[in-house]
């Protein structure tokens, strides 16, 4: 949802944002600055280590996807930092230069591309296997760790 917001706002080019677009941009930037890192931590600190400890043939394919997902997290972090910087600049100044707007659009487009495949892998490979093979104890521990990150 928030990525879609960034995609729609990027279509404004470097021009002035109306009040609705400003509010949407502020909300999306805040989400990616504050909430998205918690999702990354949920995976990298809670889920992925548990999956890597399992020795089950069914989970091997899912484990092979974890390194690329973590690499994508790093690339997305860098892109989000620049989108956040440019988005805040846009909100403060009212406009972006042509090159700033182009960079904003390119970074948002790259994020959309990364997330499309990233989410597909999570939804089709990692999460189903984790749901089937993690113990109830592990699932409860992951849920507790996730809740603690959000307090």
C-alpha positions as CSV (number, residue, x, y, z in Angstrom):
1,X,0.0,0.0,0.0
2,X,2.7,2.5,1.0
3,X,4.9,1.6,-2.0
4,X,1.9,2.2,-4.2
5,X,1.5,5.6,-2.6
6,X,5.2,6.4,-3.5
7,X,4.6,5.2,-7.1
8,X,1.5,7.5,-7.4
9,X,3.3,10.5,-5.8
10,X,6.3,10.0,-8.1
11,X,4.0,10.6,-11.0
12,X,3.6,14.3,-9.9
13,X,7.1,14.9,-11.3
14,X,8.8,17.8,-9.7
15,X,5.7,19.8,-9.3
16,X,3.7,21.0,-6.3
17,X,1.9,18.4,-4.3
18,X,-1.7,19.0,-3.4
19,X,-2.7,18.5,0.2
20,X,-3.8,14.9,-0.4
21,X,-0.5,13.9,-2.1
22,X,1.5,15.7,0.7
23,X,-0.3,13.7,3.4
24,X,0.1,10.5,1.4
25,X,3.8,11.1,0.9
26,X,4.3,11.9,4.6
27,X,2.5,8.7,5.6
28,X,4.5,6.5,3.2
29,X,7.8,8.0,4.2
30,X,7.0,7.6,7.8
31,X,6.0,3.9,7.3
32,X,9.3,3.1,5.4
33,X,11.3,5.0,8.0
34,X,9.7,3.5,11.1
35,X,7.7,0.3,10.4
36,X,9.5,-1.3,7.5
37,X,12.7,-1.8,9.4
38,X,10.8,-3.8,12.0
39,X,9.5,-6.1,9.2
40,X,13.1,-6.6,8.0
41,X,14.2,-7.4,11.6
42,X,11.3,-9.8,11.9
43,X,12.7,-11.8,9.1
44,X,16.5,-11.4,9.7
45,X,16.5,-11.7,13.5
46,X,13.6,-14.0,14.1
47,X,12.5,-16.0,11.1
48,X,15.6,-16.6,9.0
49,X,17.9,-17.8,11.8
50,X,15.3,-20.4,12.8
51,X,14.9,-21.6,9.3
52,X,18.7,-21.9,8.8
53,X,18.9,-24.1,11.9
54,X,16.4,-26.6,10.6
55,X,17.7,-29.7,8.8
56,X,14.8,-30.7,6.6
57,X,14.9,-31.4,2.9
58,X,11.7,-29.6,2.3
59,X,13.2,-26.4,3.7
60,X,16.4,-26.4,1.7
61,X,14.9,-24.5,-1.3
62,X,13.5,-21.9,1.1
63,X,16.8,-21.5,2.8
64,X,18.5,-20.9,-0.6
65,X,16.3,-17.9,-1.0
66,X,17.3,-16.2,2.3
67,X,20.6,-14.7,1.2
68,X,19.1,-13.0,-1.8
69,X,16.2,-11.7,0.3
70,X,18.7,-10.2,2.8
71,X,20.7,-8.7,0.0
72,X,17.5,-7.1,-1.3
73,X,16.9,-5.7,2.2
74,X,20.2,-3.9,2.0
75,X,19.5,-2.5,-1.5
76,X,16.0,-1.4,-0.4
77,X,17.4,0.3,2.7
78,X,19.8,2.4,0.5
79,X,17.0,3.3,-1.9
80,X,14.6,4.1,0.9
81,X,17.1,6.4,2.5
82,X,17.4,8.4,-0.8
83,X,13.6,8.4,-1.4
84,X,13.2,9.6,2.2
85,X,15.7,12.4,1.7
86,X,14.2,13.5,-1.5
87,X,10.6,13.2,-0.2
88,X,11.4,15.3,2.8
89,X,13.1,17.9,0.5
90,X,9.9,17.9,-1.6
91,X,7.7,18.4,1.4
92,X,9.9,21.2,2.8
93,X,10.5,23.1,-0.4
94,X,7.3,22.3,-2.3
95,X,9.1,21.2,-5.5
96,X,12.0,19.1,-6.7
97,X,14.5,19.9,-9.4
98,X,14.1,17.9,-12.6
99,X,17.1,15.7,-11.7
100,X,15.8,15.1,-8.1
101,X,12.4,14.2,-9.4
102,X,14.0,11.8,-11.9
103,X,16.1,10.2,-9.1
104,X,13.0,9.9,-6.9
105,X,11.0,8.2,-9.7
106,X,13.9,5.8,-10.6
107,X,14.4,4.8,-7.0
108,X,10.7,4.3,-6.4
109,X,10.5,2.2,-9.6
110,X,13.4,0.1,-8.5
111,X,11.8,-0.5,-5.1
112,X,8.6,-1.6,-6.8
113,X,10.6,-4.1,-8.8
114,X,12.5,-5.4,-5.9
115,X,9.4,-5.7,-3.7
116,X,7.3,-7.5,-6.4
117,X,9.8,-10.4,-6.6
118,X,10.7,-10.3,-2.9
119,X,7.0,-10.6,-1.8
120,X,6.4,-13.4,-4.3
121,X,9.3,-15.4,-2.9
122,X,8.1,-14.8,0.7
123,X,4.5,-15.7,-0.1
124,X,5.2,-18.7,-2.3
125,X,8.3,-20.2,-0.8
126,X,9.5,-18.9,2.6
127,X,6.3,-18.3,4.6
128,X,4.4,-21.5,3.5
129,X,7.4,-23.6,4.5
130,X,7.9,-21.8,7.7
131,X,4.2,-22.1,8.5
132,X,4.3,-25.9,8.0
133,X,7.7,-26.8,9.5
134,X,8.4,-24.4,12.4
135,X,7.3,-25.7,15.7
136,X,4.5,-24.1,17.7
137,X,7.2,-23.0,20.2
138,X,9.2,-21.3,17.5
139,X,6.1,-19.6,16.0
140,X,5.2,-18.3,19.5
141,X,8.7,-17.0,20.0
142,X,8.7,-15.2,16.7
143,X,5.3,-13.7,17.4
144,X,6.6,-12.5,20.8
145,X,9.8,-11.0,19.3
146,X,7.7,-9.2,16.6
147,X,5.4,-7.8,19.2
148,X,8.3,-6.6,21.3
149,X,9.7,-4.7,18.2
150,X,6.4,-2.8,17.9
151,X,6.1,-1.6,21.5
